[in-house]
Amino acid sequence: EGTVMLRAIISKEGIPMSLRAISSSVDPRLVPLAMDAVAQWRYSPTLLNGEPVETITNIDVSFTLDQ
C-alpha cells in the first residue's frame, strides 16, 4: 500500500509527459506501475486566453490492498 506522487507536464493535447516520481517514502516497486497508469490517462487541455497550453501538475496515485 502507499501513494506515489508524480510530477508531469500535461501537453497541449492533454497527454501526460515527462513523468517523474517526487515521493521517496513509498515502495519503489509501485513507481513504475503508477507511471504506466498515468501515461495512459488523457486530460482536457488547460486553456489560456482560449488557447491550449502545457501545464505542470502533481498527481497522486494511491495503491491499497484488498481486505
Secondary structure by P-SEA (a helix, b strand, c coil): cbbbbbbbbbcccccccccccccccccccaaaaaaaaaaaccccccccccbbbbbbbbbbbbbbbcc
